[in-house]
Amino acid sequence: MQNYLATTKNVYKEAAINPQEGLCCTTTPVWQLPELDIPRIMLEMNYGCGSTVHPRDLANDPTVLYVGVGGGMELLQFAYFSRRKGAIIGVDVVEEMLTASANNFKAAESLNPWFNASFVDLRYGDALNLPIADESVDVAAQNCLFNIFTADDLTKALQEMYRVLKPNGRLVLSDPICAQKMPQQLQNDERLRALCLSGALPLQQYINMITACGFGTVEVRAKRPYRILSPQQYNTTELIYIESVEVCAIKDPMPADGPCVFTGKTAIYFGNDDCFDDHKGHVLLPNQPLAVCDKTATNLSALNRNDIFVSESTYFYDGGGCC
Ligand SMILES: C[S@@+](CC[C@H](N)C(=O)[O-])C[C@H]1O[C@@H](n2cnc3c(N)ncnc32)[C@H](O)[C@@H]1O
């Protein structure tokens, strides 16, 4: 690949000037919230593959960084929760996208009496070198951008998000993933990569890259079917199945025995005692499912007890549980 970052900029310059509904086929329903009216143009420019907006991350008026603004829809949704000047910082490397989203925020102002465009601070900048101070944001979000990056650039982008987050801050992301090995010729196709179709990594590899940056807790919140690359349409001999994932990574201190990664596993004690206590902070009450991280799930399974059931990953984790 000669210059896939320049190709990416050109693809999104075009998508800013001529909005392309369906550029990224998200199947995630758009948030419907009281008194939130999303302008039609923002819906048409929804170039994401899931949602990064989760009310549980957004209590206490957080400062949110959003990298890769697109038409601005998710920034408007974040602003719904942080209604003050500059609370949402949007960074994009495509000038035309910054201009388009600024226009869209003006349209949003006229539809939403609670919203003021000054809530969003738009900045020109690159995900690989963020124009943001260290430890200055509570939430750092990106939707359908990081999958475009090659491994070295993805590491840089994740390290940048880690750098700018306050301690205990949250990285929320949505991206395509692919369990199959993406054929090299597709990986090297700069345009397909820019269109979020051929940079997708296996989920475990993506999680490993996130935890390698220092995030002590990772939550896999959703996993959904996304796209098929068929041999009839793409340069591949086999059908490639792509999913999209929503992940929250928390800048918690790294536990001594490694990160806590929640993929939706649950432990259930069904013995005759009042509870089961592993004396490592996990107390299982009879027949009350406890969400456990994968590390704890492995440790509990290794006990080989006939009164503890550990479920498979659902990839739909929504909080609570151990650790
Ligand atoms: C697939 S679109 C996603 C847009 C938006 N997140 C959404 O969900 O609709 C990717 C976005 O990232 C921007 N972008 C591309 N390369 C970038 C980079 N290196 N740094 C920051 N933004 C970039 C594009 O201009 C575009 O706005």
The ligand as an SDF file (V2000), in Angstrom:
LIG
                    3D

 27 29  0  0  0  0  0  0  0  0999 V2000
  -16.2660    5.8380    8.3610 C   0  0  0  0  0  0  0  0  0  0  0  0
  -16.3160    7.5350    8.7350 S   0  0  0  0  0  0  0  0  0  0  0  0
  -17.1320    7.4920   10.3000 C   0  0  0  0  0  0  0  0  0  0  0  0
  -17.7530    8.7960   10.6650 C   0  0  0  0  0  0  0  0  0  0  0  0
  -18.5090    8.8350   11.9960 C   0  0  0  0  0  0  0  0  0  0  0  0
  -17.7110    8.3040   13.0530 N   0  0  0  0  0  0  0  0  0  0  0  0
  -19.8400    8.1000   11.9160 C   0  0  0  0  0  0  0  0  0  0  0  0
  -20.0450    7.1620   12.6780 O   0  0  0  0  0  0  0  0  0  0  0  0
  -20.6750    8.4650   11.0910 O   0  0  0  0  0  0  0  0  0  0  0  0
  -14.6230    7.9200    9.1670 C   0  0  0  0  0  0  0  0  0  0  0  0
  -14.3790    9.3500    9.6100 C   0  0  0  0  0  0  0  0  0  0  0  0
  -13.0210    9.4920   10.0300 O   0  0  0  0  0  0  0  0  0  0  0  0
  -12.4180   10.6130    9.3890 C   0  0  0  0  0  0  0  0  0  0  0  0
  -10.9740   10.2900    9.2560 N   0  0  0  0  0  0  0  0  0  0  0  0
  -10.3560    9.5600    8.3100 C   0  0  0  0  0  0  0  0  0  0  0  0
   -9.0460    9.4420    8.5840 N   0  0  0  0  0  0  0  0  0  0  0  0
   -8.8380   10.0830    9.7490 C   0  0  0  0  0  0  0  0  0  0  0  0
   -7.6910   10.3140   10.5720 C   0  0  0  0  0  0  0  0  0  0  0  0
   -6.4900    9.8180   10.2490 N   0  0  0  0  0  0  0  0  0  0  0  0
   -7.8400   11.0430   11.6920 N   0  0  0  0  0  0  0  0  0  0  0  0
   -9.0570   11.5670   12.0410 C   0  0  0  0  0  0  0  0  0  0  0  0
  -10.1630   11.3810   11.3130 N   0  0  0  0  0  0  0  0  0  0  0  0
  -10.0670   10.6510   10.1780 C   0  0  0  0  0  0  0  0  0  0  0  0
  -13.1950   10.7550    8.0950 C   0  0  0  0  0  0  0  0  0  0  0  0
  -13.0880   12.0540    7.5570 O   0  0  0  0  0  0  0  0  0  0  0  0
  -14.6020   10.4090    8.5500 C   0  0  0  0  0  0  0  0  0  0  0  0
  -15.2300   11.5290    9.1130 O   0  0  0  0  0  0  0  0  0  0  0  0
  1  2  1  0
  2  3  1  0
  2 10  1  0
  3  4  1  0
  4  5  1  0
  5  6  1  0
  5  7  1  0
  7  8  2  0
  7  9  1  0
 10 11  1  0
 11 12  1  0
 11 26  1  0
 12 13  1  0
 13 14  1  0
 13 24  1  0
 14 15  1  0
 14 23  1  0
 15 16  2  0
 16 17  1  0
 17 18  1  0
 17 23  2  0
 18 19  1  0
 18 20  2  0
 20 21  1  0
 21 22  2  0
 22 23  1  0
 24 25  1  0
 24 26  1  0
 26 27  1  0
M  CHG  2   2   1   9  -1
M  END
$$$$
